Amino acid sequence: MTDCNSHTYLIPIMEIYKQGAESKIFTTMYSDRKAIIKERFSRQYRNNLLDLNIRKERTKAEVKAILKCKLGGIATPVIYSLDLNGYKIIMEYISGQTVNEYLTNMKDNKLDDNGNLKKVLMNIGAIIGKMHSLGVFHGDLTTSNIIKKDDDTLVLIDFGLSHFNPSVEDKAVDLYVLERAFVSTHSYFTDLFAVIIDGYKIAYELDVQVVLNQFQNVRGRGRKRLMIG
């Protein structure tokens, strides 16, 4: 990873790829490799100094989380360059389909993947269990933030809301956010979320029952909020 604060690197024409609540993502070429640039933009409702600090700290935290997971054996994008003054991360473009797309195709096209579905879901759980064991909270776990490559490698992306040394509550919330996304987007596979939890149990290296008990508590609070509206 290189520090690009000097702006000596050359970035060709960029194309907007997608935009989130706090960042824009562009596709570009970095040397001879397809890459993406994630740029955090200013939020006008925040105090200017606070805004600058938040953007810089979240950019640093995202890179740190990506690297920590990669060193821990989780597939994440390669970081090519970091520009803290511009709040930009240049990283590997991951070819493949999101797990969201994979599950949608499984339903819509009734694809026969030779029993691979449960293996994919088990691996998702294992990735999250390993990530939590490493002391990383993702903050935005959805099936759109996991990419399935052609060789079936699962790559975890978009650590923009991540932080470190998560509490048991944080870990339970990560699981709950993923469950809500899974159930709402892939209701036809709702019963299979339990397979993700099975994968989590296997990979999590601490007292997994404590996390799962809190997950049930968070679940209960979520259902209560839905009933109350």
Biotite code that builds the C-alpha atoms (Angstrom):
import biotite.structure as struc

atoms = struc.array([
    struc.Atom([0.000, 0.000, 0.000], chain_id="A", res_id=1, res_name="MET", atom_name="CA", element="C"),
    struc.Atom([1.374, 3.426, -0.867], chain_id="A", res_id=2, res_name="THR", atom_name="CA", element="C"),
    struc.Atom([0.664, 6.874, 0.511], chain_id="A", res_id=3, res_name="ASP", atom_name="CA", element="C"),
    struc.Atom([-0.620, 9.090, -2.290], chain_id="A", res_id=4, res_name="CYS", atom_name="CA", element="C"),
    struc.Atom([-0.694, 12.387, -0.444], chain_id="A", res_id=5, res_name="ASN", atom_name="CA", element="C"),
    struc.Atom([1.875, 13.702, -2.921], chain_id="A", res_id=6, res_name="SER", atom_name="CA", element="C"),
    struc.Atom([-0.579, 13.069, -5.793], chain_id="A", res_id=7, res_name="HIS", atom_name="CA", element="C"),
    struc.Atom([2.266, 11.858, -8.017], chain_id="A", res_id=8, res_name="THR", atom_name="CA", element="C"),
    struc.Atom([0.250, 8.917, -9.332], chain_id="A", res_id=9, res_name="TYR", atom_name="CA", element="C"),
    struc.Atom([-1.800, 9.176, -12.503], chain_id="A", res_id=10, res_name="LEU", atom_name="CA", element="C"),
    struc.Atom([-5.503, 8.321, -12.474], chain_id="A", res_id=11, res_name="ILE", atom_name="CA", element="C"),
    struc.Atom([-7.212, 8.006, -15.864], chain_id="A", res_id=12, res_name="PRO", atom_name="CA", element="C"),
    struc.Atom([-10.830, 8.900, -16.539], chain_id="A", res_id=13, res_name="ILE", atom_name="CA", element="C"),
    struc.Atom([-13.113, 7.602, -13.816], chain_id="A", res_id=14, res_name="MET", atom_name="CA", element="C"),
    struc.Atom([-16.657, 6.330, -14.201], chain_id="A", res_id=15, res_name="GLU", atom_name="CA", element="C"),
    struc.Atom([-19.191, 6.475, -11.383], chain_id="A", res_id=16, res_name="ILE", atom_name="CA", element="C"),
    struc.Atom([-19.951, 2.957, -10.188], chain_id="A", res_id=17, res_name="TYR", atom_name="CA", element="C"),
    struc.Atom([-22.312, 3.601, -7.301], chain_id="A", res_id=18, res_name="LYS", atom_name="CA", element="C"),
    struc.Atom([-22.975, 6.056, -4.516], chain_id="A", res_id=19, res_name="GLN", atom_name="CA", element="C"),
    struc.Atom([-23.722, 5.472, -0.858], chain_id="A", res_id=20, res_name="GLY", atom_name="CA", element="C"),
    struc.Atom([-24.757, 7.729, 1.985], chain_id="A", res_id=21, res_name="ALA", atom_name="CA", element="C"),
    struc.Atom([-21.236, 9.026, 2.607], chain_id="A", res_id=22, res_name="GLU", atom_name="CA", element="C"),
    struc.Atom([-19.118, 8.011, -0.370], chain_id="A", res_id=23, res_name="SER", atom_name="CA", element="C"),
    struc.Atom([-18.932, 7.699, -4.123], chain_id="A", res_id=24, res_name="LYS", atom_name="CA", element="C"),
    struc.Atom([-17.307, 4.747, -5.841], chain_id="A", res_id=25, res_name="ILE", atom_name="CA", element="C"),
    struc.Atom([-15.693, 5.072, -9.246], chain_id="A", res_id=26, res_name="PHE", atom_name="CA", element="C"),
    struc.Atom([-14.142, 2.505, -11.578], chain_id="A", res_id=27, res_name="THR", atom_name="CA", element="C"),
    struc.Atom([-10.779, 3.312, -13.101], chain_id="A", res_id=28, res_name="THR", atom_name="CA", element="C"),
    struc.Atom([-7.476, 1.721, -14.077], chain_id="A", res_id=29, res_name="MET", atom_name="CA", element="C"),
    struc.Atom([-4.528, 1.616, -11.681], chain_id="A", res_id=30, res_name="TYR", atom_name="CA", element="C"),
    struc.Atom([-1.388, 0.787, -13.649], chain_id="A", res_id=31, res_name="SER", atom_name="CA", element="C"),
    struc.Atom([-2.743, -2.007, -15.843], chain_id="A", res_id=32, res_name="ASP", atom_name="CA", element="C"),
    struc.Atom([-5.350, -3.235, -13.362], chain_id="A", res_id=33, res_name="ARG", atom_name="CA", element="C"),
    struc.Atom([-9.019, -2.403, -13.107], chain_id="A", res_id=34, res_name="LYS", atom_name="CA", element="C"),
    struc.Atom([-9.613, -0.690, -9.799], chain_id="A", res_id=35, res_name="ALA", atom_name="CA", element="C"),
    struc.Atom([-12.164, 1.239, -7.831], chain_id="A", res_id=36, res_name="ILE", atom_name="CA", element="C"),
    struc.Atom([-11.773, 4.549, -6.052], chain_id="A", res_id=37, res_name="ILE", atom_name="CA", element="C"),
    struc.Atom([-13.838, 5.096, -2.943], chain_id="A", res_id=38, res_name="LYS", atom_name="CA", element="C"),
    struc.Atom([-14.105, 8.770, -2.042], chain_id="A", res_id=39, res_name="GLU", atom_name="CA", element="C"),
    struc.Atom([-15.813, 10.081, 1.064], chain_id="A", res_id=40, res_name="ARG", atom_name="CA", element="C"),
    struc.Atom([-17.584, 13.346, 0.364], chain_id="A", res_id=41, res_name="PHE", atom_name="CA", element="C"),
    struc.Atom([-18.441, 16.188, 2.711], chain_id="A", res_id=42, res_name="SER", atom_name="CA", element="C"),
    struc.Atom([-21.754, 16.177, 4.559], chain_id="A", res_id=43, res_name="ARG", atom_name="CA", element="C"),
    struc.Atom([-23.009, 19.749, 4.705], chain_id="A", res_id=44, res_name="GLN", atom_name="CA", element="C"),
    struc.Atom([-25.053, 19.266, 7.881], chain_id="A", res_id=45, res_name="TYR", atom_name="CA", element="C"),
    struc.Atom([-21.897, 18.573, 9.925], chain_id="A", res_id=46, res_name="ARG", atom_name="CA", element="C"),
    struc.Atom([-19.543, 21.131, 11.420], chain_id="A", res_id=47, res_name="ASN", atom_name="CA", element="C"),
    struc.Atom([-16.660, 21.523, 8.958], chain_id="A", res_id=48, res_name="ASN", atom_name="CA", element="C"),
    struc.Atom([-13.871, 20.453, 11.325], chain_id="A", res_id=49, res_name="LEU", atom_name="CA", element="C"),
    struc.Atom([-15.945, 17.547, 12.606], chain_id="A", res_id=50, res_name="LEU", atom_name="CA", element="C"),
    struc.Atom([-16.714, 16.519, 9.033], chain_id="A", res_id=51, res_name="ASP", atom_name="CA", element="C"),
    struc.Atom([-13.042, 16.519, 8.069], chain_id="A", res_id=52, res_name="LEU", atom_name="CA", element="C"),
    struc.Atom([-12.127, 14.451, 11.110], chain_id="A", res_id=53, res_name="ASN", atom_name="CA", element="C"),
    struc.Atom([-14.914, 11.912, 10.570], chain_id="A", res_id=54, res_name="ILE", atom_name="CA", element="C"),
    struc.Atom([-14.014, 11.446, 6.917], chain_id="A", res_id=55, res_name="ARG", atom_name="CA", element="C"),
    struc.Atom([-10.340, 10.954, 7.692], chain_id="A", res_id=56, res_name="LYS", atom_name="CA", element="C"),
    struc.Atom([-10.895, 8.597, 10.629], chain_id="A", res_id=57, res_name="GLU", atom_name="CA", element="C"),
    struc.Atom([-13.439, 6.467, 8.769], chain_id="A", res_id=58, res_name="ARG", atom_name="CA", element="C"),
    struc.Atom([-11.141, 6.241, 5.759], chain_id="A", res_id=59, res_name="THR", atom_name="CA", element="C"),
    struc.Atom([-8.274, 5.064, 7.994], chain_id="A", res_id=60, res_name="LYS", atom_name="CA", element="C"),
    struc.Atom([-10.522, 2.635, 9.867], chain_id="A", res_id=61, res_name="ALA", atom_name="CA", element="C"),
    struc.Atom([-11.797, 1.111, 6.627], chain_id="A", res_id=62, res_name="GLU", atom_name="CA", element="C"),
    struc.Atom([-8.301, 0.442, 5.316], chain_id="A", res_id=63, res_name="VAL", atom_name="CA", element="C"),
    struc.Atom([-7.208, -0.955, 8.684], chain_id="A", res_id=64, res_name="LYS", atom_name="CA", element="C"),
    struc.Atom([-10.219, -3.300, 8.802], chain_id="A", res_id=65, res_name="ALA", atom_name="CA", element="C"),
    struc.Atom([-9.619, -4.543, 5.253], chain_id="A", res_id=66, res_name="ILE", atom_name="CA", element="C"),
    struc.Atom([-5.960, -5.238, 5.981], chain_id="A", res_id=67, res_name="LEU", atom_name="CA", element="C"),
    struc.Atom([-6.626, -6.860, 9.359], chain_id="A", res_id=68, res_name="LYS", atom_name="CA", element="C"),
    struc.Atom([-9.157, -9.226, 7.813], chain_id="A", res_id=69, res_name="CYS", atom_name="CA", element="C"),
    struc.Atom([-6.836, -10.049, 4.920], chain_id="A", res_id=70, res_name="LYS", atom_name="CA", element="C"),
    struc.Atom([-3.978, -10.847, 7.309], chain_id="A", res_id=71, res_name="LEU", atom_name="CA", element="C"),
    struc.Atom([-6.423, -13.021, 9.251], chain_id="A", res_id=72, res_name="GLY", atom_name="CA", element="C"),
    struc.Atom([-7.201, -15.135, 6.197], chain_id="A", res_id=73, res_name="GLY", atom_name="CA", element="C"),
    struc.Atom([-10.407, -13.449, 4.985], chain_id="A", res_id=74, res_name="ILE", atom_name="CA", element="C"),
    struc.Atom([-10.573, -12.503, 1.306], chain_id="A", res_id=75, res_name="ALA", atom_name="CA", element="C"),
    struc.Atom([-10.837, -8.712, 0.947], chain_id="A", res_id=76, res_name="THR", atom_name="CA", element="C"),
    struc.Atom([-9.855, -6.301, -1.844], chain_id="A", res_id=77, res_name="PRO", atom_name="CA", element="C"),
    struc.Atom([-6.181, -5.462, -2.285], chain_id="A", res_id=78, res_name="VAL", atom_name="CA", element="C"),
    struc.Atom([-5.470, -1.871, -1.251], chain_id="A", res_id=79, res_name="ILE", atom_name="CA", element="C"),
    struc.Atom([-3.432, -0.141, -3.961], chain_id="A", res_id=80, res_name="TYR", atom_name="CA", element="C"),
    struc.Atom([-3.229, 3.359, -2.535], chain_id="A", res_id=81, res_name="SER", atom_name="CA", element="C"),
    struc.Atom([-4.495, 5.602, 0.245], chain_id="A", res_id=82, res_name="LEU", atom_name="CA", element="C"),
    struc.Atom([-4.994, 9.366, -0.006], chain_id="A", res_id=83, res_name="ASP", atom_name="CA", element="C"),
    struc.Atom([-5.992, 10.648, 3.424], chain_id="A", res_id=84, res_name="LEU", atom_name="CA", element="C"),
    struc.Atom([-6.005, 14.286, 2.311], chain_id="A", res_id=85, res_name="ASN", atom_name="CA", element="C"),
    struc.Atom([-8.511, 13.449, -0.409], chain_id="A", res_id=86, res_name="GLY", atom_name="CA", element="C"),
    struc.Atom([-10.351, 10.851, 1.682], chain_id="A", res_id=87, res_name="TYR", atom_name="CA", element="C"),
    struc.Atom([-9.819, 8.305, -1.094], chain_id="A", res_id=88, res_name="LYS", atom_name="CA", element="C"),
    struc.Atom([-8.985, 4.605, -1.152], chain_id="A", res_id=89, res_name="ILE", atom_name="CA", element="C"),
    struc.Atom([-7.883, 2.983, -4.398], chain_id="A", res_id=90, res_name="ILE", atom_name="CA", element="C"),
    struc.Atom([-8.408, -0.737, -4.293], chain_id="A", res_id=91, res_name="MET", atom_name="CA", element="C"),
    struc.Atom([-8.818, -3.877, -6.332], chain_id="A", res_id=92, res_name="GLU", atom_name="CA", element="C"),
    struc.Atom([-11.917, -4.276, -8.464], chain_id="A", res_id=93, res_name="TYR", atom_name="CA", element="C"),
    struc.Atom([-13.393, -7.673, -7.582], chain_id="A", res_id=94, res_name="ILE", atom_name="CA", element="C"),
    struc.Atom([-14.890, -9.541, -10.535], chain_id="A", res_id=95, res_name="SER", atom_name="CA", element="C"),
    struc.Atom([-17.818, -11.793, -9.782], chain_id="A", res_id=96, res_name="GLY", atom_name="CA", element="C"),
    struc.Atom([-21.386, -11.561, -8.627], chain_id="A", res_id=97, res_name="GLN", atom_name="CA", element="C"),
    struc.Atom([-22.635, -10.368, -5.284], chain_id="A", res_id=98, res_name="THR", atom_name="CA", element="C"),
    struc.Atom([-24.208, -13.011, -3.075], chain_id="A", res_id=99, res_name="VAL", atom_name="CA", element="C"),
    struc.Atom([-27.406, -11.001, -3.544], chain_id="A", res_id=100, res_name="ASN", atom_name="CA", element="C"),
    struc.Atom([-27.207, -11.618, -7.304], chain_id="A", res_id=101, res_name="GLU", atom_name="CA", element="C"),
    struc.Atom([-26.242, -15.254, -6.785], chain_id="A", res_id=102, res_name="TYR", atom_name="CA", element="C"),
    struc.Atom([-29.252, -15.957, -4.554], chain_id="A", res_id=103, res_name="LEU", atom_name="CA", element="C"),
    struc.Atom([-31.599, -14.059, -6.875], chain_id="A", res_id=104, res_name="THR", atom_name="CA", element="C"),
    struc.Atom([-30.368, -16.101, -9.835], chain_id="A", res_id=105, res_name="ASN", atom_name="CA", element="C"),
    struc.Atom([-30.811, -19.289, -7.845], chain_id="A", res_id=106, res_name="MET", atom_name="CA", element="C"),
    struc.Atom([-34.484, -18.438, -7.349], chain_id="A", res_id=107, res_name="LYS", atom_name="CA", element="C"),
    struc.Atom([-35.356, -16.809, -10.670], chain_id="A", res_id=108, res_name="ASP", atom_name="CA", element="C"),
    struc.Atom([-33.544, -19.267, -12.932], chain_id="A", res_id=109, res_name="ASN", atom_name="CA", element="C"),
    struc.Atom([-33.847, -22.297, -10.678], chain_id="A", res_id=110, res_name="LYS", atom_name="CA", element="C"),
    struc.Atom([-30.168, -22.932, -11.217], chain_id="A", res_id=111, res_name="LEU", atom_name="CA", element="C"),
    struc.Atom([-28.787, -26.286, -10.217], chain_id="A", res_id=112, res_name="ASP", atom_name="CA", element="C"),
    struc.Atom([-25.544, -25.482, -8.452], chain_id="A", res_id=113, res_name="ASP", atom_name="CA", element="C"),
    struc.Atom([-24.882, -29.074, -7.401], chain_id="A", res_id=114, res_name="ASN", atom_name="CA", element="C"),
    struc.Atom([-25.633, -28.387, -3.771], chain_id="A", res_id=115, res_name="GLY", atom_name="CA", element="C"),
    struc.Atom([-23.278, -25.416, -3.602], chain_id="A", res_id=116, res_name="ASN", atom_name="CA", element="C"),
    struc.Atom([-25.840, -23.079, -1.997], chain_id="A", res_id=117, res_name="LEU", atom_name="CA", element="C"),
    struc.Atom([-25.482, -24.409, 1.530], chain_id="A", res_id=118, res_name="LYS", atom_name="CA", element="C"),
    struc.Atom([-21.702, -24.403, 1.183], chain_id="A", res_id=119, res_name="LYS", atom_name="CA", element="C"),
    struc.Atom([-21.805, -20.719, 0.197], chain_id="A", res_id=120, res_name="VAL", atom_name="CA", element="C"),
    struc.Atom([-24.040, -19.861, 3.165], chain_id="A", res_id=121, res_name="LEU", atom_name="CA", element="C"),
    struc.Atom([-21.866, -21.873, 5.552], chain_id="A", res_id=122, res_name="MET", atom_name="CA", element="C"),
    struc.Atom([-18.801, -20.000, 4.275], chain_id="A", res_id=123, res_name="ASN", atom_name="CA", element="C"),
    struc.Atom([-20.533, -16.646, 4.807], chain_id="A", res_id=124, res_name="ILE", atom_name="CA", element="C"),
    struc.Atom([-21.087, -17.564, 8.451], chain_id="A", res_id=125, res_name="GLY", atom_name="CA", element="C"),
    struc.Atom([-17.499, -18.719, 8.781], chain_id="A", res_id=126, res_name="ALA", atom_name="CA", element="C"),
    struc.Atom([-16.173, -15.444, 7.366], chain_id="A", res_id=127, res_name="ILE", atom_name="CA", element="C"),
    struc.Atom([-18.207, -13.416, 9.838], chain_id="A", res_id=128, res_name="ILE", atom_name="CA", element="C"),
    struc.Atom([-17.183, -15.648, 12.735], chain_id="A", res_id=129, res_name="GLY", atom_name="CA", element="C"),
    struc.Atom([-13.536, -15.268, 11.805], chain_id="A", res_id=130, res_name="LYS", atom_name="CA", element="C"),
    struc.Atom([-13.904, -11.494, 11.365], chain_id="A", res_id=131, res_name="MET", atom_name="CA", element="C"),
    struc.Atom([-15.462, -11.127, 14.815], chain_id="A", res_id=132, res_name="HIS", atom_name="CA", element="C"),
    struc.Atom([-12.728, -13.311, 16.292], chain_id="A", res_id=133, res_name="SER", atom_name="CA", element="C"),
    struc.Atom([-10.182, -10.896, 14.806], chain_id="A", res_id=134, res_name="LEU", atom_name="CA", element="C"),
    struc.Atom([-11.895, -8.031, 16.629], chain_id="A", res_id=135, res_name="GLY", atom_name="CA", element="C"),
    struc.Atom([-13.521, -6.367, 13.617], chain_id="A", res_id=136, res_name="VAL", atom_name="CA", element="C"),
    struc.Atom([-17.120, -5.110, 13.442], chain_id="A", res_id=137, res_name="PHE", atom_name="CA", element="C"),
    struc.Atom([-18.303, -4.686, 9.847], chain_id="A", res_id=138, res_name="HIS", atom_name="CA", element="C"),
    struc.Atom([-21.350, -2.492, 10.401], chain_id="A", res_id=139, res_name="GLY", atom_name="CA", element="C"),
    struc.Atom([-23.080, -3.078, 7.068], chain_id="A", res_id=140, res_name="ASP", atom_name="CA", element="C"),
    struc.Atom([-23.372, -6.802, 6.487], chain_id="A", res_id=141, res_name="LEU", atom_name="CA", element="C"),
    struc.Atom([-25.667, -7.505, 3.546], chain_id="A", res_id=142, res_name="THR", atom_name="CA", element="C"),
    struc.Atom([-25.599, -10.012, 0.720], chain_id="A", res_id=143, res_name="THR", atom_name="CA", element="C"),
    struc.Atom([-24.607, -7.102, -1.551], chain_id="A", res_id=144, res_name="SER", atom_name="CA", element="C"),
    struc.Atom([-21.370, -6.629, 0.384], chain_id="A", res_id=145, res_name="ASN", atom_name="CA", element="C"),
    struc.Atom([-20.083, -10.143, -0.244], chain_id="A", res_id=146, res_name="ILE", atom_name="CA", element="C"),
    struc.Atom([-18.837, -11.005, -3.740], chain_id="A", res_id=147, res_name="ILE", atom_name="CA", element="C"),
    struc.Atom([-18.713, -14.570, -5.027], chain_id="A", res_id=148, res_name="LYS", atom_name="CA", element="C"),
    struc.Atom([-15.907, -15.009, -7.523], chain_id="A", res_id=149, res_name="LYS", atom_name="CA", element="C"),
    struc.Atom([-15.965, -17.572, -10.318], chain_id="A", res_id=150, res_name="ASP", atom_name="CA", element="C"),
    struc.Atom([-13.775, -19.907, -8.249], chain_id="A", res_id=151, res_name="ASP", atom_name="CA", element="C"),
    struc.Atom([-16.350, -19.630, -5.391], chain_id="A", res_id=152, res_name="ASP", atom_name="CA", element="C"),
    struc.Atom([-14.073, -17.486, -3.224], chain_id="A", res_id=153, res_name="THR", atom_name="CA", element="C"),
    struc.Atom([-16.179, -15.119, -1.131], chain_id="A", res_id=154, res_name="LEU", atom_name="CA", element="C"),
    struc.Atom([-14.762, -11.592, -0.844], chain_id="A", res_id=155, res_name="VAL", atom_name="CA", element="C"),
    struc.Atom([-15.973, -9.297, 1.919], chain_id="A", res_id=156, res_name="LEU", atom_name="CA", element="C"),
    struc.Atom([-16.232, -5.634, 0.866], chain_id="A", res_id=157, res_name="ILE", atom_name="CA", element="C"),
    struc.Atom([-17.399, -2.193, 2.038], chain_id="A", res_id=158, res_name="ASP", atom_name="CA", element="C"),
    struc.Atom([-15.972, -1.719, 5.528], chain_id="A", res_id=159, res_name="PHE", atom_name="CA", element="C"),
    struc.Atom([-17.027, 1.929, 5.618], chain_id="A", res_id=160, res_name="GLY", atom_name="CA", element="C"),
    struc.Atom([-18.809, 1.604, 8.970], chain_id="A", res_id=161, res_name="LEU", atom_name="CA", element="C"),
    struc.Atom([-16.334, -0.780, 10.578], chain_id="A", res_id=162, res_name="SER", atom_name="CA", element="C"),
    struc.Atom([-14.669, -0.429, 13.938], chain_id="A", res_id=163, res_name="HIS", atom_name="CA", element="C"),
    struc.Atom([-12.470, -2.509, 16.206], chain_id="A", res_id=164, res_name="PHE", atom_name="CA", element="C"),
    struc.Atom([-12.757, -4.434, 19.450], chain_id="A", res_id=165, res_name="ASN", atom_name="CA", element="C"),
    struc.Atom([-16.506, -4.921, 19.040], chain_id="A", res_id=166, res_name="PRO", atom_name="CA", element="C"),
    struc.Atom([-18.649, -5.681, 22.060], chain_id="A", res_id=167, res_name="SER", atom_name="CA", element="C"),
    struc.Atom([-20.898, -8.727, 22.218], chain_id="A", res_id=168, res_name="VAL", atom_name="CA", element="C"),
    struc.Atom([-23.752, -6.357, 21.340], chain_id="A", res_id=169, res_name="GLU", atom_name="CA", element="C"),
    struc.Atom([-21.879, -5.158, 18.233], chain_id="A", res_id=170, res_name="ASP", atom_name="CA", element="C"),
    struc.Atom([-21.342, -8.711, 17.038], chain_id="A", res_id=171, res_name="LYS", atom_name="CA", element="C"),
    struc.Atom([-24.998, -9.552, 17.629], chain_id="A", res_id=172, res_name="ALA", atom_name="CA", element="C"),
    struc.Atom([-26.034, -6.442, 15.694], chain_id="A", res_id=173, res_name="VAL", atom_name="CA", element="C"),
    struc.Atom([-23.800, -7.465, 12.772], chain_id="A", res_id=174, res_name="ASP", atom_name="CA", element="C"),
    struc.Atom([-25.618, -10.813, 12.645], chain_id="A", res_id=175, res_name="LEU", atom_name="CA", element="C"),
    struc.Atom([-29.016, -9.168, 13.014], chain_id="A", res_id=176, res_name="TYR", atom_name="CA", element="C"),
    struc.Atom([-28.371, -6.667, 10.206], chain_id="A", res_id=177, res_name="VAL", atom_name="CA", element="C"),
    struc.Atom([-27.366, -9.540, 7.932], chain_id="A", res_id=178, res_name="LEU", atom_name="CA", element="C"),
    struc.Atom([-30.433, -11.551, 8.918], chain_id="A", res_id=179, res_name="GLU", atom_name="CA", element="C"),
    struc.Atom([-32.795, -8.632, 8.223], chain_id="A", res_id=180, res_name="ARG", atom_name="CA", element="C"),
    struc.Atom([-31.165, -8.061, 4.832], chain_id="A", res_id=181, res_name="ALA", atom_name="CA", element="C"),
    struc.Atom([-31.276, -11.787, 4.062], chain_id="A", res_id=182, res_name="PHE", atom_name="CA", element="C"),
    struc.Atom([-34.915, -12.265, 5.063], chain_id="A", res_id=183, res_name="VAL", atom_name="CA", element="C"),
    struc.Atom([-36.208, -9.111, 3.379], chain_id="A", res_id=184, res_name="SER", atom_name="CA", element="C"),
    struc.Atom([-34.312, -9.639, 0.116], chain_id="A", res_id=185, res_name="THR", atom_name="CA", element="C"),
    struc.Atom([-34.313, -13.431, -0.106], chain_id="A", res_id=186, res_name="HIS", atom_name="CA", element="C"),
    struc.Atom([-37.507, -14.464, 1.669], chain_id="A", res_id=187, res_name="SER", atom_name="CA", element="C"),
    struc.Atom([-37.636, -17.653, -0.402], chain_id="A", res_id=188, res_name="TYR", atom_name="CA", element="C"),
    struc.Atom([-34.479, -18.824, 1.416], chain_id="A", res_id=189, res_name="PHE", atom_name="CA", element="C"),
    struc.Atom([-35.407, -17.571, 4.916], chain_id="A", res_id=190, res_name="THR", atom_name="CA", element="C"),
    struc.Atom([-35.025, -20.969, 6.568], chain_id="A", res_id=191, res_name="ASP", atom_name="CA", element="C"),
    struc.Atom([-31.469, -21.223, 5.279], chain_id="A", res_id=192, res_name="LEU", atom_name="CA", element="C"),
    struc.Atom([-30.194, -18.340, 7.406], chain_id="A", res_id=193, res_name="PHE", atom_name="CA", element="C"),
    struc.Atom([-29.653, -21.004, 10.059], chain_id="A", res_id=194, res_name="ALA", atom_name="CA", element="C"),
    struc.Atom([-26.885, -22.399, 7.825], chain_id="A", res_id=195, res_name="VAL", atom_name="CA", element="C"),
    struc.Atom([-25.056, -19.075, 8.093], chain_id="A", res_id=196, res_name="ILE", atom_name="CA", element="C"),
    struc.Atom([-25.316, -19.297, 11.875], chain_id="A", res_id=197, res_name="ILE", atom_name="CA", element="C"),
    struc.Atom([-23.927, -22.859, 11.735], chain_id="A", res_id=198, res_name="ASP", atom_name="CA", element="C"),
    struc.Atom([-20.903, -21.545, 9.841], chain_id="A", res_id=199, res_name="GLY", atom_name="CA", element="C"),
    struc.Atom([-20.492, -18.777, 12.412], chain_id="A", res_id=200, res_name="TYR", atom_name="CA", element="C"),
    struc.Atom([-20.527, -21.265, 15.284], chain_id="A", res_id=201, res_name="LYS", atom_name="CA", element="C"),
    struc.Atom([-17.730, -23.266, 13.711], chain_id="A", res_id=202, res_name="ILE", atom_name="CA", element="C"),
    struc.Atom([-15.441, -20.322, 12.978], chain_id="A", res_id=203, res_name="ALA", atom_name="CA", element="C"),
    struc.Atom([-15.969, -18.079, 15.998], chain_id="A", res_id=204, res_name="TYR", atom_name="CA", element="C"),
    struc.Atom([-13.066, -18.654, 18.373], chain_id="A", res_id=205, res_name="GLU", atom_name="CA", element="C"),
    struc.Atom([-14.468, -17.248, 21.637], chain_id="A", res_id=206, res_name="LEU", atom_name="CA", element="C"),
    struc.Atom([-17.653, -18.084, 23.585], chain_id="A", res_id=207, res_name="ASP", atom_name="CA", element="C"),
    struc.Atom([-20.064, -18.273, 20.681], chain_id="A", res_id=208, res_name="VAL", atom_name="CA", element="C"),
    struc.Atom([-23.126, -18.915, 22.838], chain_id="A", res_id=209, res_name="GLN", atom_name="CA", element="C"),
    struc.Atom([-22.756, -15.507, 24.484], chain_id="A", res_id=210, res_name="VAL", atom_name="CA", element="C"),
    struc.Atom([-22.957, -13.846, 21.060], chain_id="A", res_id=211, res_name="VAL", atom_name="CA", element="C"),
    struc.Atom([-25.881, -16.014, 19.955], chain_id="A", res_id=212, res_name="LEU", atom_name="CA", element="C"),
    struc.Atom([-27.800, -15.289, 23.156], chain_id="A", res_id=213, res_name="ASN", atom_name="CA", element="C"),
    struc.Atom([-27.326, -11.569, 22.552], chain_id="A", res_id=214, res_name="GLN", atom_name="CA", element="C"),
    struc.Atom([-28.339, -12.070, 18.927], chain_id="A", res_id=215, res_name="PHE", atom_name="CA", element="C"),
    struc.Atom([-31.651, -13.433, 20.187], chain_id="A", res_id=216, res_name="GLN", atom_name="CA", element="C"),
    struc.Atom([-32.033, -10.384, 22.429], chain_id="A", res_id=217, res_name="ASN", atom_name="CA", element="C"),
    struc.Atom([-31.358, -8.000, 19.536], chain_id="A", res_id=218, res_name="VAL", atom_name="CA", element="C"),
    struc.Atom([-33.783, -9.992, 17.412], chain_id="A", res_id=219, res_name="ARG", atom_name="CA", element="C"),
    struc.Atom([-36.457, -9.634, 20.082], chain_id="A", res_id=220, res_name="GLY", atom_name="CA", element="C"),
    struc.Atom([-35.946, -5.876, 20.282], chain_id="A", res_id=221, res_name="ARG", atom_name="CA", element="C"),
    struc.Atom([-36.156, -5.642, 16.512], chain_id="A", res_id=222, res_name="GLY", atom_name="CA", element="C"),
    struc.Atom([-39.422, -7.552, 16.378], chain_id="A", res_id=223, res_name="ARG", atom_name="CA", element="C"),
    struc.Atom([-40.863, -5.343, 19.101], chain_id="A", res_id=224, res_name="LYS", atom_name="CA", element="C"),
    struc.Atom([-39.960, -2.222, 17.129], chain_id="A", res_id=225, res_name="ARG", atom_name="CA", element="C"),
    struc.Atom([-41.592, -3.672, 14.019], chain_id="A", res_id=226, res_name="LEU", atom_name="CA", element="C"),
    struc.Atom([-44.801, -4.445, 15.949], chain_id="A", res_id=227, res_name="MET", atom_name="CA", element="C"),
    struc.Atom([-44.929, -0.977, 17.491], chain_id="A", res_id=228, res_name="ILE", atom_name="CA", element="C"),
    struc.Atom([-44.057, 0.662, 14.187], chain_id="A", res_id=229, res_name="GLY", atom_name="CA", element="C"),
])
